Amino acid sequence: MDLSFAHPNRDLGTAMLPTGLAVLMAMVTSRQAASCTARIQTRLSMPLPVAALLAPVDGCFHRAAATALHQWGEA
């Protein structure tokens, strides 16, 4: 499939997909991109600075454990 820009002197009929196939390919691509696997893979492939691993935004390494310790300290 030729994905380059069409030049004025080229035959556009060879570069165009049938409308139904184009819609189907767009739907499949969007569903694959929105899948849980794709989102997780994207997050895994993003590099994180080492400092971000040791200093989370909310200040606690394990939110559930921090909440339990905080509630236990209040009792």
For each residue, the residues with C-beta under 8 A, 3 or more apart:
1: 17
2: 14 15
3:
4:
5:
6: 10 12 15
7: 10
8:
9:
10: 6 7 14 15
11: 14 15
12: 6 15 16
13: 16
14: 2 10 11
15: 2 6 10 11 12
16: 12 13
17: 1 21 22 25
18: 21 22
19: 22 23
20: 23 24
21: 17 18 24 25
22: 17 18 19 25 26
23: 19 20 26 27
24: 20 21 27 28
25: 17 21 22 28 29
26: 22 23 29 30
27: 23 24 30 31
28: 24 25 31 32
29: 25 26 32 33
30: 26 27 33 34
31: 27 28 34 35
32: 28 29 35 38
33: 29 30 38
34: 30 31 38 39
35: 31 32 38 39
36: 39 40
37: 40 41
38: 32 33 34 35 41 42
39: 34 35 36 42 43
40: 36 37 43 44
41: 37 38 44 45
42: 38 39 45 46
43: 39 40 46
44: 40 41
45: 41 42
46: 42 43
47:
48: 52 53
49: 52 53
50: 53 54
51: 54 55
52: 48 49 55 56
53: 48 49 50
54: 50 51
55: 51 52
56: 52 59 60 61
57:
58: 63
59: 56
60: 56 63 65 66
61: 56 65 66
62: 65 66
63: 58 60 66 67
64: 67 68
65: 60 61 62 68 69
66: 60 61 62 63 69 70
67: 63 64 70 71
68: 64 65 71 72
69: 65 66 72 73
70: 66 67 73 74
71: 67 68 74 75
72: 68 69 75
73: 69 70
74: 70 71
75: 71 72
